[in-house]
Amino acid sequence: MMKKNMNRLATLALSGMMVFSTAAPVFATSTNIDKTNPNLNKYFGKEEANVGKSEAGGKLEALGNIVSFDKVIRVETDNNEMVDQPDVVWTYTVAGVTNNEKINVGGASESAAFEVGKTKIVDKNNQEMIVLAGQASQIDETTSDLKAEFKANSFDLAGTEGSTLKDFKDGIKISFKPAAFATPGVYRFVVTENAATGANRQDVEAMKVTVDGVEKPYQTQRFLDVYVRLKEGSATGEREIYGYVLHSGETSATSNATGNKHTGDKNSGFDGDGNKQGKRDTPQGYTRYTPRKIKIDKKISGMINKDNLFPFTVNLFHNPVNGGAAYDNPDLQVKVKLPRQSNYTVKKASDIPGLGAKLKDGDSLEIIGLPKTTTYNVTENNNTALTIKSDVRFSEDVAHEIPDTVTAVSETVLPTKDSTERGEGKSLVQKDSHVAYHNHIDEITPTGVVLTVAPYAMMLAVAGSMGFMFFNRKKEEE
């Protein structure tokens, strides 16, 4: 399946709007993109728009019959570690605009209505053109790719691709039938992003943005203006596409000031950010993925050997099924920092219960890259011959030790037995999770039974001796 990467990109003279994209590098999920196809959009840091570009003479080149845009998931972490992709899919619907149709209806993002015969575009030379209503018959659905799909374990998180934090990207391709355009002109379509599906659909968020003090909800729709002209040299009047603009408002000079707040956002697709390095939000909102971290600490005190290695079992849950799988995305790659190691090791989510991690005093176990709706529980095994006390404390701060002043859940654990499962019900939706285990046997005060009983025993012995002497003397006097 062909995905989009256009090398010939630039400004669209007919629209008259200088449009640029400064998107930061993103990781493309597709492995079958034809990067040599000049008709496909390619950002990859280029400050160019997704329209045809002339190599010479100022003439815009033809785009064939394909236009494209990107869907980007912005990855936001506080540790700058690259993570695996979530399992999530978006599909898109493309339709011709209808008379009086608005997009993103309701609230601050509602567009102006399209009016047949009235809606215009104006270029920088104040040339006007009526925008025509696109038709479903002009779309070639059989060769279009209207799905952005992100899949866990689609790249090696332990390799070079996993060394630097990047956003995730996949592309959408829309094929048209140039012959179906009756005349040259600008044709308007509506692109709608449908609700996310997939195992991690609840782990991605449609983020609102605030523009000039006005909160704007995430926009699921864009106008797509397709520019069609007569094919040069054609004796039969063939048409060809030579440009397109994806935007969320009118492209007239007046409404462009608000409908497309930043000129660089008009062609930004559903990437949500025209300048990711600066985190400048677009008026359309953006999609966010915020992976979480679990950290487990170990402390030993009292009459227990601090070098004793206590086995721990961590169970992960994500959309668990009764009697079935506990984790519905078992191939998700996570990074694990095992006790007494400085680097992360990449594991699959399905590997975590069998890690076999053993912690002694001062050790920690870290797991990062977990979707936020993941839940977990932790069990510790008392592999000593002693009956120990176990105190467990929780925090959402993984950067600092959990102080002993935090309320603990305590229990007594018999030799060779497992502790009670802890952590179930703890949510990663808002924050990371930090768990601290403290095993201890309080030292016995050296005033044991001998010292306690001896004084009373001596008193009884003296009393008995005096009684014996008293009665023995009395008997002699008789």
C-alpha positions as CSV (number, residue, x, y, z in Angstrom):
1,M,0.0,0.0,0.0
2,M,1.5,3.3,-1.0
3,K,1.9,6.0,1.6
4,K,2.7,9.6,1.2
5,N,6.0,11.3,0.8
6,M,6.2,14.2,-1.7
7,N,9.6,15.6,-2.4
8,R,8.3,18.5,-4.7
9,L,6.5,20.8,-2.4
10,A,5.9,24.5,-2.1
11,T,3.5,27.4,-2.2
12,L,0.3,27.5,-4.1
13,A,0.1,30.6,-6.3
14,L,-3.6,30.3,-6.9
15,S,-4.4,30.5,-3.2
16,G,-1.9,33.3,-2.7
17,M,-1.2,32.2,0.8
18,M,2.4,31.4,1.7
19,V,2.0,28.2,3.6
20,F,4.8,26.5,5.5
21,S,5.2,23.5,7.8
22,T,8.0,23.2,10.3
23,A,7.1,19.9,11.8
24,A,9.7,18.2,13.9
25,P,11.0,14.7,12.8
26,V,8.5,12.0,13.3
27,F,8.6,8.3,13.1
28,A,6.6,6.9,10.2
29,T,4.9,3.7,11.0
30,S,4.5,2.4,7.5
31,T,7.2,0.3,6.1
32,N,5.8,0.2,2.5
33,I,6.0,3.9,1.6
34,D,7.1,4.7,-1.9
35,K,9.5,7.6,-1.0
36,T,10.2,8.2,-4.7
37,N,6.7,9.1,-5.6
38,P,6.6,12.9,-6.3
39,N,2.9,13.1,-5.7
40,L,3.0,12.4,-2.0
41,N,3.5,14.8,0.9
42,K,6.7,14.6,2.8
43,Y,7.3,16.9,5.8
44,F,10.3,15.5,7.7
45,G,11.3,19.0,8.8
46,K,10.9,20.7,5.4
47,E,9.6,24.2,5.5
48,E,7.3,23.6,2.5
49,A,3.6,23.0,2.0
50,N,2.0,20.0,0.5
51,V,1.3,21.5,-2.9
52,G,2.9,21.2,-6.4
53,K,6.2,23.0,-6.9
54,S,7.8,24.2,-10.1
55,E,11.4,23.4,-10.8
56,A,11.7,26.2,-13.2
57,G,9.7,29.0,-14.8
58,G,7.3,29.5,-11.9
59,K,4.8,26.9,-13.1
60,L,3.2,24.6,-10.6
61,E,3.8,20.9,-11.4
62,A,1.1,18.4,-11.7
63,L,0.4,16.1,-8.7
64,G,-1.2,13.4,-10.8
65,N,-4.4,12.2,-9.0
66,I,-3.2,11.9,-5.4
67,V,-3.2,14.2,-2.4
68,S,-2.1,13.3,1.1
69,F,-1.8,14.4,4.7
70,D,-0.4,13.2,8.0
71,K,-1.8,11.9,11.2
72,V,0.5,12.6,14.1
73,I,0.5,11.4,17.7
74,R,2.5,13.7,19.9
75,V,4.4,11.7,22.5
76,E,4.7,13.6,25.8
77,T,7.0,12.1,28.5
78,D,8.9,13.6,31.4
79,N,12.0,11.3,31.0
80,N,12.8,11.9,27.3
81,E,12.8,8.1,26.7
82,M,11.4,6.8,23.4
83,V,8.5,4.4,23.8
84,D,6.6,1.9,21.7
85,Q,3.6,2.9,19.6
86,P,0.1,2.3,21.0
87,D,-2.3,0.1,19.1
88,V,-4.7,2.6,17.6
89,V,-6.4,3.3,14.3
90,W,-8.2,6.3,12.8
91,T,-10.2,6.1,9.6
92,Y,-11.2,9.1,7.5
93,T,-14.2,9.9,5.4
94,V,-13.9,12.2,2.4
95,A,-17.1,13.7,0.9
96,G,-18.0,16.6,-1.3
97,V,-19.1,19.8,0.5
98,T,-22.8,20.6,0.4
99,N,-24.5,24.0,0.2
100,N,-24.5,25.8,3.6
101,E,-22.3,23.1,5.2
102,K,-20.2,24.0,8.1
103,I,-17.4,21.9,9.8
104,N,-16.6,21.4,13.4
105,V,-20.1,22.6,14.3
106,G,-20.6,23.9,17.8
107,G,-18.3,26.1,19.9
108,A,-15.4,28.3,19.0
109,S,-14.1,26.2,16.1
110,E,-17.2,26.3,13.9
111,S,-16.3,27.3,10.4
112,A,-18.2,29.7,8.1
113,A,-20.8,28.0,5.9
114,F,-19.9,27.0,2.4
115,E,-22.2,28.7,-0.1
116,V,-22.6,27.5,-3.6
117,G,-21.7,30.2,-6.1
118,K,-20.6,32.6,-3.3
119,T,-17.7,31.2,-1.4
120,K,-14.5,32.5,-2.8
121,I,-10.7,32.3,-2.5
122,V,-8.6,35.4,-2.9
123,D,-4.9,35.4,-3.8
124,K,-2.3,37.9,-2.8
125,N,-3.0,39.9,-6.0
126,N,-6.7,40.1,-5.0
127,Q,-7.8,37.8,-7.7
128,E,-10.9,36.0,-6.8
129,M,-12.2,32.5,-7.7
130,I,-15.5,30.9,-6.8
131,V,-15.0,27.6,-4.9
132,L,-16.9,24.7,-6.5
133,A,-18.5,21.9,-4.5
134,G,-16.6,18.6,-4.8
135,Q,-18.5,15.4,-5.6
136,A,-18.3,11.9,-4.3
137,S,-17.9,10.7,-7.9
138,Q,-14.6,12.5,-8.2
139,I,-13.0,10.4,-5.4
140,D,-11.4,7.1,-6.3
141,E,-12.1,5.1,-3.1
142,T,-10.6,1.9,-4.5
143,T,-7.0,3.3,-4.6
144,S,-7.3,5.7,-1.6
145,D,-5.8,4.8,1.7
146,L,-8.1,6.4,4.3
147,K,-6.6,4.8,7.4
148,A,-3.9,5.9,9.8
149,E,-2.8,2.8,11.7
150,F,-0.3,2.7,14.6
151,K,0.9,-0.7,15.8
152,A,2.9,-1.8,18.7
153,N,6.2,-3.7,18.1
154,S,6.4,-2.3,14.5
155,F,10.0,-1.1,15.1
156,D,12.8,-2.2,17.4
157,L,12.7,-0.1,20.5
158,A,16.1,-1.4,21.5
159,G,17.6,-0.3,18.2
160,T,18.6,3.1,16.9
161,E,14.9,4.0,16.2
162,G,14.3,3.7,19.9
163,S,17.2,5.9,21.0
164,T,15.5,9.3,20.6
165,L,12.1,10.5,21.6
166,K,9.9,11.2,18.5
167,D,6.3,11.6,17.6
168,F,4.5,8.9,15.7
169,K,3.2,9.5,12.2
170,D,1.2,7.7,9.6
171,G,-0.2,9.1,6.4
172,I,-3.6,9.2,4.6
173,K,-3.8,9.1,0.8
174,I,-6.8,10.4,-1.2
175,S,-7.0,9.4,-4.9
176,F,-9.1,11.4,-7.3
177,K,-10.4,10.9,-10.8
178,P,-9.2,14.0,-12.8
179,A,-11.5,13.2,-15.6
180,A,-14.5,13.5,-13.3
181,F,-13.8,17.2,-12.7
182,A,-16.1,18.9,-15.3
183,T,-14.1,22.1,-15.5
184,P,-10.8,23.5,-14.2
185,G,-11.2,25.2,-10.8
186,V,-11.0,24.8,-7.0
187,Y,-13.1,22.0,-5.6
188,R,-13.9,21.7,-1.9
189,F,-14.3,18.5,0.0
190,V,-14.8,17.7,3.7
191,V,-12.4,15.3,5.5
192,T,-13.7,13.8,8.7
193,E,-11.6,11.9,11.3
194,N,-13.6,9.1,12.8
195,A,-13.4,7.9,16.4
196,A,-10.2,6.0,17.2
197,T,-10.4,2.2,17.5
198,G,-7.8,-0.4,18.7
199,A,-6.6,-1.7,22.0
200,N,-5.1,1.7,23.1
201,R,-7.9,3.9,21.8
202,Q,-8.5,5.2,25.4
203,D,-4.8,5.9,25.9
204,V,-4.7,8.7,23.3
205,E,-6.3,12.1,24.0
206,A,-7.8,14.7,21.7
207,M,-6.4,17.8,23.2
208,K,-8.0,21.2,23.3
209,V,-6.0,24.4,22.7
210,T,-6.4,28.0,23.7
211,V,-6.0,30.6,20.9
212,D,-6.1,34.3,21.9
213,G,-7.8,33.4,25.2
214,V,-10.4,31.3,23.5
215,E,-10.5,27.6,24.2
216,K,-10.9,25.5,21.0
217,P,-11.9,21.9,21.1
218,Y,-10.1,19.3,19.1
219,Q,-11.3,19.5,15.5
220,T,-12.2,16.3,13.7
221,Q,-12.9,18.0,10.3
222,R,-11.0,19.9,7.7
223,F,-11.9,21.5,4.4
224,L,-9.9,20.1,1.5
225,D,-9.5,22.4,-1.5
226,V,-8.3,20.6,-4.6
227,Y,-6.9,22.7,-7.5
228,V,-7.6,21.4,-11.0
229,R,-6.4,22.7,-14.4
230,L,-6.4,21.7,-18.0
231,K,-3.5,19.5,-18.8
232,E,-1.0,21.3,-21.0
233,G,-0.7,19.9,-24.5
234,S,-3.7,17.7,-24.2
235,A,-5.9,17.7,-27.3
236,T,-8.8,16.1,-25.4
237,G,-9.1,18.6,-22.6
238,E,-7.7,16.4,-19.9
239,R,-7.6,17.8,-16.4
240,E,-4.9,17.4,-13.7
241,I,-4.5,18.2,-10.0
242,Y,-1.7,20.7,-9.4
243,G,-2.3,21.7,-5.8
244,Y,-4.4,21.3,-2.7
245,V,-4.9,23.0,0.7
246,L,-6.2,21.3,3.9
247,H,-7.6,23.8,6.3
248,S,-10.2,24.5,9.0
249,G,-11.7,27.7,7.7
250,E,-12.3,29.8,4.7
251,T,-9.3,30.9,2.6
252,S,-10.5,34.4,1.9
253,A,-8.3,37.2,3.0
254,T,-10.5,38.2,5.9
255,S,-11.5,34.9,7.4
256,N,-8.0,33.5,7.0
257,A,-6.9,35.7,9.8
258,T,-9.0,33.6,12.2
259,G,-9.9,30.4,10.4
260,N,-6.2,29.6,10.0
261,K,-4.6,31.4,12.9
262,H,-1.1,30.5,11.8
263,T,-0.4,30.4,8.1
264,G,1.9,27.4,8.6
265,D,-1.0,25.3,9.8
266,K,-3.2,25.3,6.7
267,N,-1.5,22.3,5.3
268,S,-0.6,20.6,8.5
269,G,-3.1,17.7,8.2
270,F,-4.1,16.2,11.4
271,D,-0.7,16.6,13.0
272,G,-1.9,19.2,15.5
273,D,1.3,21.2,15.6
274,G,3.0,23.3,13.0
275,N,6.2,23.6,15.1
276,K,6.6,20.6,17.4
277,Q,10.0,21.6,18.7
278,G,8.5,24.8,20.1
279,K,5.2,23.1,21.0
280,R,3.1,25.7,19.4
281,D,-0.4,24.4,19.3
282,T,-2.5,24.9,16.2
283,P,-6.1,26.0,16.4
284,Q,-7.2,22.5,15.4
285,G,-5.9,20.8,18.6
286,Y,-3.7,17.7,18.7
287,T,-3.6,14.1,19.6
288,R,-1.5,13.2,22.7
289,Y,0.0,10.0,24.0
290,T,1.4,10.1,27.5
291,P,3.0,6.8,28.5
292,R,3.5,6.1,32.2
293,K,6.1,4.5,34.6
294,I,6.0,2.2,37.5
295,K,8.8,2.1,40.0
296,I,9.3,-0.4,42.9
297,D,11.7,0.3,45.8
298,K,13.0,-2.1,48.4
299,K,14.1,-1.4,52.0
300,I,15.2,-3.9,54.7
301,S,15.8,-3.1,58.4
302,G,16.0,-4.8,61.7
303,M,17.0,-8.5,62.1
304,I,16.9,-9.3,58.4
305,N,20.0,-9.7,56.2
306,K,20.0,-6.6,54.0
307,D,21.6,-8.6,51.2
308,N,18.7,-11.0,51.0
309,L,17.2,-11.0,47.5
310,F,13.4,-11.0,47.8
311,P,11.6,-12.2,44.6
312,F,8.9,-9.8,43.1
313,T,6.2,-10.5,40.6
314,V,4.5,-7.6,38.7
315,N,1.3,-8.3,36.8
316,L,0.1,-5.9,34.2
317,F,-3.6,-5.5,33.1
318,H,-5.1,-3.7,30.1
319,N,-8.7,-4.3,29.1
320,P,-8.5,-7.7,30.8
321,V,-11.1,-10.3,29.9
322,N,-12.6,-12.6,32.5
323,G,-11.1,-16.0,31.9
324,G,-9.0,-14.7,29.1
325,A,-6.0,-12.4,28.4
326,A,-5.0,-10.0,31.1
327,Y,-3.2,-7.7,28.7
328,D,-4.8,-7.1,25.3
329,N,-1.7,-5.6,23.7
330,P,0.9,-8.3,24.7
331,D,3.4,-7.3,22.1
332,L,3.8,-3.7,23.4
333,Q,7.4,-3.0,24.0
334,V,8.3,-1.5,27.4
335,K,11.6,-0.5,28.9
336,V,12.7,-2.2,32.1
337,K,15.5,-1.1,34.4
338,L,16.3,-4.2,36.5
339,P,17.9,-3.9,40.0
340,R,21.6,-2.9,40.1
341,Q,21.6,-2.0,36.4
342,S,22.0,1.4,34.9
343,N,20.5,0.8,31.4
344,Y,17.0,-0.1,30.3
345,T,16.3,-3.5,28.8
346,V,13.4,-3.8,26.2
347,K,10.8,-6.4,27.1
348,K,7.3,-7.1,25.9
349,A,4.3,-6.5,28.1
350,S,3.7,-10.2,28.2
351,D,7.2,-10.8,29.6
352,I,6.7,-8.6,32.7
353,P,5.0,-11.2,35.0
354,G,7.9,-13.6,34.4
355,L,10.7,-11.1,34.9
356,G,11.9,-12.8,38.1
357,A,13.3,-9.6,39.5
358,K,14.9,-10.0,43.0
359,L,15.4,-6.9,45.2
360,K,17.6,-6.4,48.2
361,D,17.9,-3.3,50.4
362,G,18.3,-0.2,48.3
363,D,17.3,-1.8,45.0
364,S,14.7,-0.5,42.5
365,L,12.8,-1.9,39.6
366,E,11.5,0.4,36.9
367,I,9.0,-0.2,34.0
368,I,8.4,2.7,31.5
369,G,6.3,3.1,28.4
370,L,3.0,1.8,29.8
371,P,-0.3,3.1,28.4
372,K,-2.1,5.2,30.9
373,T,-5.1,2.9,31.3
374,T,-2.8,0.1,32.4
375,T,-3.4,-1.3,35.9
376,Y,-1.0,-3.5,37.9
377,N,-0.4,-5.5,41.1
378,V,2.8,-6.5,42.8
379,T,3.5,-9.6,45.0
380,E,6.6,-10.2,47.1
381,N,7.8,-13.6,48.3
382,N,9.3,-14.1,51.7
383,N,12.0,-16.5,50.8
384,T,13.5,-16.5,54.3
385,A,13.0,-18.7,57.3
386,L,11.7,-15.7,59.3
387,T,8.3,-14.3,59.9
388,I,8.6,-10.7,58.7
389,K,6.6,-7.5,58.7
390,S,6.0,-5.8,55.4
391,D,5.0,-2.2,55.0
392,V,3.9,-0.9,51.6
393,R,3.6,2.7,50.7
394,F,2.4,4.4,47.4
395,S,3.2,7.7,45.7
396,E,2.8,9.3,42.3
397,D,6.3,10.8,42.5
398,V,8.8,8.5,40.9
399,A,11.7,10.9,41.1
400,H,12.0,10.9,44.9
401,E,12.0,8.3,47.7
402,I,8.7,7.7,49.5
403,P,9.1,9.1,53.0
404,D,8.2,6.9,56.0
405,T,5.7,9.5,57.0
406,V,3.4,8.2,54.2
407,T,0.7,5.9,55.5
408,A,1.6,2.3,55.0
409,V,-0.4,-0.9,54.4
410,S,1.2,-3.4,56.7
411,E,1.0,-7.2,57.1
412,T,2.9,-10.1,58.6
413,V,4.3,-12.6,56.1
414,L,5.2,-16.1,57.1
415,P,8.3,-17.9,55.9
416,T,8.2,-19.0,52.2
417,K,4.8,-17.3,51.7
418,D,3.8,-14.5,49.3
419,S,2.6,-11.2,50.5
420,T,-0.8,-9.8,49.6
421,E,-1.1,-8.4,46.1
422,R,-0.7,-4.6,46.2
423,G,-1.4,-1.9,43.7
424,E,-4.6,-3.2,42.3
425,G,-7.0,-0.3,41.8
426,K,-4.1,2.1,41.5
427,S,-4.5,4.2,38.3
428,L,-1.9,5.5,35.9
429,V,-4.4,7.7,34.1
430,Q,-3.2,10.9,35.8
431,K,0.3,10.1,37.1
432,D,3.1,7.5,37.3
433,S,3.1,5.0,40.2
434,H,5.7,4.5,42.9
435,V,5.6,1.6,45.3
436,A,8.0,1.2,48.3
437,Y,8.3,-2.2,50.2
438,H,9.9,-2.1,53.7
439,N,10.6,-5.5,55.2
440,H,11.6,-5.6,58.9
441,I,11.8,-7.6,62.1
442,D,12.0,-5.2,65.0
443,E,15.1,-5.8,67.3
444,I,14.4,-7.5,70.6
445,T,15.3,-5.4,73.6
446,P,18.1,-7.1,75.6
447,T,16.1,-7.4,78.9
448,G,14.8,-10.9,78.2
449,V,13.0,-13.4,80.4
450,V,16.1,-14.4,82.6
451,L,16.7,-10.8,83.8
452,T,13.0,-10.2,84.2
453,V,12.3,-13.4,86.3
454,A,15.6,-13.7,88.3
455,P,14.8,-11.0,90.9
456,Y,11.5,-12.7,91.8
457,A,13.1,-16.1,91.8
458,M,15.8,-14.9,94.3
459,M,13.2,-13.4,96.5
460,L,11.3,-16.6,96.6
461,A,14.5,-18.6,97.4
462,V,15.4,-16.3,100.3
463,A,11.9,-16.4,101.7
464,G,11.8,-20.2,101.4
465,S,15.2,-20.5,103.1
466,M,14.2,-18.2,106.0
467,G,10.9,-20.2,106.4
468,F,12.9,-23.5,106.5
469,M,15.2,-22.1,109.2
470,F,12.4,-20.7,111.2
471,F,10.4,-24.0,111.3
472,N,13.5,-26.1,111.9
473,R,14.5,-24.0,114.9
474,K,11.1,-24.2,116.3
475,K,11.1,-27.9,116.1
476,E,14.4,-28.1,118.0
477,E,13.1,-26.0,120.8
478,E,10.2,-28.4,121.3
